[in-house]
Amino acid sequence: MKPLDPRLVRAAGAVRLHLAVSVVSGVLITGLILLQAWLLARVITGAWAGEGLAALGPAITAVAGVAVARAVLSYAAEASALHSAARTKSQLRRRLVAHVTGSGRVWTAEPGDGHGSPRAGELVTLATRGLDALDDYFARYLPRLVLAAIVPLAVLAVVLRADWISGAVIALTLPLIPVFMALIGMYTQERTERQWRLLSRLGGHFLDVVEGLPTLAVFQRAKAQAALIRRVGDAHRSATMGTLRIAFLSALALEVLATLAVALVAVEVGLRLLGGHMDYQTALLVLILAPEAYLPLREVGARFHASMEGVAAADQVFAELDRKHGSPVSGGTRTGAPPEPVGRPHPAAAGDLRLEGVGVRYPGRDAPALSGLDLSIAAGERLLLTGPSGAGKTTLLSLLLRLHAPTEGRVLLRPPGGAWTPLEEVPAQDWRLGVAWVPQHPYLFDLSVADNIRLGAPEAPLERVREAARRAEADAFITGLPQGYDTRLGERGARLSSGQRQRIALARAMLRDAPLVLLDEPTAHLDPENAAAVRTAVVRLLEGRTGVIVTHDAAWARQALSGDLRVVALPAPAREGRLSR
């Protein structure tokens, strides 16, 4: 485990500032330690010689002043360290979130084994509890590390100048502490990393279980998962206690070693003082400074274990940042920097779409999710996408949402009055601004109804929100809620039925007013009444827009027969070859 990970210095500007503050504070504290030792030796020697308070008063005042200055400087340094830790954690969290959600890339959850990519729950644990452990690293470990690099050398130089024999003893015994620290660190590194992996697994699995608790309860698997969490918790407890045991034993070893070294200095100083080979003030100066030479190293060893959990978490953050996950939206073989977004919907979202020989193969899977697809969608056309499960319908939507890129073939766009352009040449953020997405299970937040609808257009006034709800067949049940549009819906819209949640999502898409609309199973698992209301709202939503609907609902066939929808049936996943429409 590196004492200071260079990636932290490169990744967060707050770390560089913190190091500069720590070095300056370390130099000042070192000077105060040396000054305080000299003043104490002077006061005690003067008092032993019978000097009065008048003569020793300034020195005593100076000792008190140095003690206060050390306390104030230590407090300021720790406060600055905590501030730097907060800024660093914020910077790392933002980089992590941007990495898994931004820049046109999408993080894909893969089974976590402690070596590959973490699951969603483990990622949450990493970004919260894991990075919070950096407080100890910044506020307590790094400042002691700086002091350990400055104070022993400064003390050794002063002691050598005052008494070379004592200086030689310190010089011979001082390196033993770093050697023992390195040996202990190598032994505990694997245990610390294992403890963090178990904590990450426990937190991640617990979050996954809580999210899936209703399903587990239905299938009567909740007790089995509780037993699994108990086993993982016991493993984490055992690992934590083992790490703590090593920490206590290592701290004891360092304390014993430092105490013996100081005792050795005290013995040889005492013998020479009794023999008259050393003056009293020099002996006091050496005895006061000797413990100060070992103290920073002992504190570094004591703080090492408390800070390594944060370092292990930061190491996993950097591993995640370095990992190439999620299909890059640029896709294909395009090289170079991605196009810069301009912050407004791209005109191509209102134009024609064409897929040429498009295929998608997910990592770790033998069969492709989509293979050899040729498909054209004209501007303003409404497409009904059908096919058996596994045919690639949702994969096709993910391509249009820029959540994945084709592993073969290409997707082309043609803005109104423009030329065909590869999809990867359009900034992902600008493309998504022109797309409205209604998933099968829309996520509603524990906010008001109006705020949930405004997710499609955050600045929209209430009148536009009401109009979107009316067009989505949602206004009637919303006005019947206790506070109407101000009613909080609970997490995931717990106070609404499935059909009501779906209509809130449709109102959100209405308010977004995007030229391209993608819907995934909008009427799945709905009763006939709610499904009919959703179909009516979808027809209104698609007026004047390009739409792609993925569905198994046979009721959509009536609209297809009336000419309102063009049906494209994807083949079963076992079939090979190309599909042309």
N, C-alpha and C positions, 0 to 999 in steps of 0.2 A: 504494500500500500504506500503510495507516494505521500510524503509529508504535505506537499502542495501539488495538486493536480494542475498541470499547465493548461488543460482545457477550461478549467474554471476561470483562469486569468484571461484567456482569449475570449471566452463566451460572455462574460459579464464585466462591464466597465466598473461596476461597484467594487469588484474584487481588487482591481488595480488601485483604486482610490483607498480602499481599506488597507492594502499592503503598505502604501505610502504613509498613511496615518499610523499604522502599527510600527513601522520602522522609526518614524520621528518620535512617537511615544516611547518606544523602546530605548532610544538614545537618551531621551530626557530622563526616563526612569533610572537608567543605568547611572547617569551623572548624579542623580539624587541619592541613589544607594551609596555610592562612593563618598559623597559629601556627608551623608548622615553617619556613615561609619567613622569617618575622621572626626566629626564633631562629637560623637559619643565617646570615642577614645580620649579626645581632648578634655571633655567635661569630667569623665570619671578619673582621669589622671590628675586633673587640677583639684578635684575634691579630695583625692587621696593625699595630695601634697599639701592640703590645708588652705587652698585658695578660697577666698570669700565669695559670697553671692554677687558682690559688685563686679568682681573680675570674671566670674563664670556666667553672669546673667545674659550677656549677648549670645554666648554659645548655646546656652539652654534655650533661649528664644529661637535661635536659628534651627536647633533640633526640632522644636515643635513646628516651626514653619515648614521645614523639609517634610515632616510627617504629614502635615496637612496637604502640602503640594503633591506628595505621592498619592494620597487618597483621592484628591480631586482629579489628578491626571489619570489614575486608574479608572475612576468612574467615567470620565469623559471618553477614554479609550473604549471602554466596554459599551457605552451608549452609542458611540460611533460604529462599533462593530455590529451591534444589533440592528442599527439602521442599515448598514451595508448588507447584512444578512437578509433583511427584509427586501431590499432592492434586488439582491441577487436571486432570491427565491422567485420574486415577481418576474424578473427577466427570464429565468429558466422556465417558469411555468408558461409564460407567453410564447417562448420559442417552442416548447413542447406542444402547446395547443395549436399554434400556427403550423407546426409540422404535421400534426395528425388531421387537421381540418382545413388548413389554408393552402395557398399557392397552387390551387387546382389539384391537390392530392387528397386522397381519402384513406384514412387508416383502416386497415382490414384486420379484424380480430382473428388470430390464429391460436391454436391450442398452446398455452404457455407451459413450458417445461423448465423454466429457469434459465434457459439459454437462448431461446428464440424470442419472438415478439410476445409481449405480454397481452393477456386478455384485457377486455375493457375494464373489469373490476380492478385488476392489478395496475392498470394505467392510472385509475383514479387514486388508488392508494399511493402510487409513486408521486403523483402531482400534489398530494395533500400531506398525509402523514410522513411520507418519505422525505420530501424536501424541507419540511418543518424541522427535521433533525439537523439541518445545517446551522441552526442557531448556535449550538454548542461548538461547532467547528469554527465559526467565525468569531464568536464572542469570547471563547475561552481557549480553544486550542491554538489558533493562528497567532494571537498575541503572545502566548507563552512560547510558541515556537520561535518568534522573533527575539524575545528576551533570552531564550536558550542559546541563540546564535550570537548575542551581543554581551550579555552580563558575564558569563563565565570567562570569556577572553579578557574583558575589561578588569574584572576582579583579579584574574591571574597576573595581568601586567602590573597592577598596583602592588599585589603581594610579593611578586618577584622583586620589585624595586625596593620594597620595605624589608623583606627577609627572603633571601634566595632559597634557603632550606625549606621553609614552609611552602614557597612557590613550587619547588620541585616535587614535594609530596602531593600537592593539589594537581600539578600537571600529570603525574603518574596515575593518580586515582580517578581523575575526572573522565577520561575516555571510557572507563569501565561502564558507566551508566548508559551512554549511547549504544555501546555494544550489547548490553543486556536488553535495552529497549528494542533494538533491531531484531534480536533473537525472539523476544516475546511477540513483537509485531508480526514476524513471519509465521509464528505458530497460531496467532489469533486471527490472521487475515481471513483464512478459509472459514473459521467459525463465525466471524462477523458477517461475511457474505452469505453464509448459510442461514444465519438468523434473519437477515433482511429478506432472503428469498422466501423463507417460511412466512414472515409477516406479510409480504406482498401476496403470497398465495392465499393466506388466510383472509386478508382484506378483500382480495378480488373474488374469492369463492363466496364469501359472505354476501357481497353486493349482488353477485349473480343469483344466489339463492333467494335473497329478499325480492329481487325483481321477478323471479319466477315462482314466488310462493303460491299465488293462486293456482297455477297449473300443478305444482307439486301437491297441493292439498287435494285437488280434484282426483289425481291419480294415486293418492295416499302414499306419497314418497317423501313427505316432509320429515318424518322421523329418521329415515335413512340419511337424509342430507344433514340433519342435526347431529347424527352420530359422526358423520364425516367431518363436520366443522369441529366437533369435540376432539377428534383425533388430530386434526391439523393444529388446533389450539394447544393441545398437549405437547405436540412436537415443537411448536414455537416456544412454549413455556420452558421445555427442557433445554432448547438451544439458548434461550435467554439466560437461564440460570447457569448454564455452562460457561457462557461468555462472561457473566458477572463473576463467577468463581475465578476465572483466569484473571479478570481485571483486578480483583482484590489480592490475589496471590502475587501478581506482578507488581502492584503498588507496594505490597509488603516487602518484596525483594528489593525494589528500588530504595525504599525507605531505610532498610537495614544496611544496604550498601553505602548510601550517602551518610548515614549515621556513623558507620565504622570509619569512613574516610575522614569525617570531621573529627571524630575521636582521635584518630591517628595524628592529625594536625595538632589537636589540643594537647596530647601527651608530649609530643616533641617540643612544643612551645613551652609547656609547663616545666619540663626538665631543664631546658636552657634558661628559663626565667629564674628558676631556683639556683642554678649555677652561676648566675650573674652574667651570662653571655648574651642577654637580650634585655632591652629597656622595657619598662612597663607599658608605655604608650604604644610602641610597635607591637608588643604582644597582644594588647587589646584590639588594635586595628586588625591584626591577622585573625584573631578569634571571632571578631564580629563579621569579617568579610568571608571567612571560610564557608559558613552555611549558605551565604548568598550565592556562592559559586555553584553549589549543587541544587539549590532550590528550583531554578527555572527548569532544569532537566527533570527533576522529580515531578514537577507540575505538568510538564509535557506528557510524561508517561501516564500520570493519573488521568489527564484529560483525553488521552488518545482513544480509549475505548468508548467514552461517551460520545465522541465526535464521529467515529467511523461509520455509524449507521447512516448519517447524513452523507458522508463521502460515498458510501456504497450506493445510496439512492441517486446521487448526482452521477455516479459512474453509469448507472442504468439509464438515466436520462440521456447521457451522451451516446450510449449505445443505441437508444431508440432514435436519437437525432441522426445518427450515422446510418441507420438501417433504411434501405430503400424499400419502402412498403407501399401498398396501394398502387394501382396502375397509374403512371403519370398521364395526365390528361393530354399531354402532347402526343403520346402514343407513337406507334409506327417507328420509323427510323429517323425522325427529325432530330437534329442536333442544334445546339446553340441555346441562348437564353430564351425563356418563354416570353411571349408578348406581354407588354405592360398593360394592365387594365386602365380604362378611362373613367370607370365609375358610372356608366349608363348602359342600358340594354343595347346589345349589338343588333344592327339592322338585320343580320342573317336569321335571327330568331323568327322574323316575320316572313321569311322567304321559303324556298323549296329545300327539301332534304333528299339526299340520295346515299344509299349504302351500297358499296361495291365489294362483293366477295368478303364480307365482314365475318370474322370468326373471333371467338373469345375462349381462351383456355385458362382456367384458374390454376395457380401454383398448387402442386401436390395432387392434382386430379388427372386421371388418365384420359377421360373422355372430355371433349370440348363442351362448353356450355352453349356455344353457338358456333355454327360452321357454315361457311359459304353462303351467307345471306345477301341477296340482291333485293333492294327495296327502294322505291321512290315514293315520296310524300310531297304532294304539291301544296303550295301556300293556301291556307284556308280549308284544306281537306281534313276530314274526320275519319280516322282509321280505327277499326275494331280489330284488336289483335287477340287471336284465340289459339288454342293448341293444348296438348296434354301437359301435365306437370313435368317440369324438366326440359321443356322444349326451348327455353331461352327467352321467354317473354319478359320476365323481370330483368334479365341481363340486357336485353335490348333497351329497356327504359334506363338502366344504369349507364349505358353508353350515351344516350341522349341527355342524361343529367350530368355527364362528365364525371361520373364516379369511377369509371373504368375506361380504358382505351382498348381498341381492338388489337388483338395479337396478330391478326392478319387482315388484309383488306384495308379500306379507308371509308371515312364518312365525309361527304362533301356537302357544302351549303351554297345556296345562291340567294343573296339579298334581292329584294325587288329591284329590277332594272340593272342588276349587277352580274358578275361572272362567278363561276363555281370556285369555291375556296375550301381547302381542307379544314376540317373542324379544329385541328390542333393549332391552326394559325389564329384562332379567335381566343382572346383571353377568357379563361374559365369563369372568372367572376362576372365579366360583362355578359357572357353567354347565359349564365344562370339568372341574371337580372331580367332576362327576357323569357324565362320559363316559369310556369306555375306548376307545382307538383302536389298531387293529392294522393298520399299513400294509402294502403289498405288499412293501416292502423295509425291514424294521425295522432301526433303527440300534442296534447293540450297542457298548458302550464297552470300552476296554481295562481292564476291571475283572474282579472275580470273577463267577462265574455268579450267586451269591446277590445281589451288588450290582446286577447288571443286571436281575434280576427285581424287586428292591426299588425300582426306579425307579417302579413303580406305587404303592408304599406304603413310603416310606423308613424308617419306624420299625418295620416288621414284624419279628417274631422269626423265627429260622431255621426253626422248626417250621411256621409259616404259609407260608414260602417253599417248603419241601419239599412241603407239601400242594398248593399251587398248581401246582408242577411235576408232581406225580403226576396231577392232574386234566388237565394239558395234555399228557400222554403224553411228558413230558420227563425224568422222574426216572430212567428206565432208562439212558439214554445219559449223563446227568450223573454218576451214580455210577460210570460206567466211565471218567470222565476222570481224569487223574493225581492231582489233589487234590480230586476231587469238586466240591462246591459252592464250594470256594475256588480253583478253577482260573481263571486269568486267560484271557479269551477272545481277546485281541488286538484291535486297532482294527477296528471294523465286524464283530467276531465272526469273524475270519479263520480260527480253528481249527475252525469248525463248518461243516456243510453247510447248504444253503439250507433244507431241511426242519427241521433242528435249530434254526436261527436263528428260523424261524417259530414253533416251539413254545416257545422262550424268550419270544418276544413275547406268545404266548397266555398263558403262565404269568404274565407281567407284568400282563396284563389281568385274569386270575383274581384276582391278589393285590389289584388296585385295587378290585375288588368294586363297580363302578359300575353304576347301574341302566340306563344306555344304552350299548350296545356298537356300534361302527362298525368294519367290516372291509372292507378294500380288496384284492380278489383274494388271499385267504389261501392258495389252493392253486396259484397261477400258477407255472409253470416247475418244479413238483415232480414227482418220479417217482410212480408209482401208490401205492407203499407209504407214502411220506411224506405224500402227499395224503390217503390214507385216515386216517392218524393225525391229521392236522390237522383233518379233518372231524369225527372223533370228539371231539377236544378242543373244537372250536367248538360242537358240540351241548351239551356240558357247560357251556361258558362262557355260553351263552344261556339256560340254565335259569332261569326266573323273572325274566328281564330282557328289555327291549326291544332288538331287534337289527336292524341293517341290514347286509346282506352284498352287496357288489358283486363280481360274478364273471362269467367266461365259461365256467367249468368246468361241463360238461354233467352231471357226476356229482351235482351238487346237485339236479338235477331229481327224483331218486328221493325225496329228503326232501320236496320240494315236493308230489309226488304223494301222499305219505303224510299230508299235511295239516300237517306241521311248519313249513312255510314258505309265505308268500304271495308269489307272483311278480308283479313289476311290470316290464314291458318298456318302456324309454324308446325313443321313435322315433328314426330316423336323423336326423342333424343337418340334412339338407336339408329336412326336412318342417317346415311351419309349423303354427300353430294350437295348441290346448290339449289337454292329456292329462289325463284324469280317471280316478282309481281310488278 
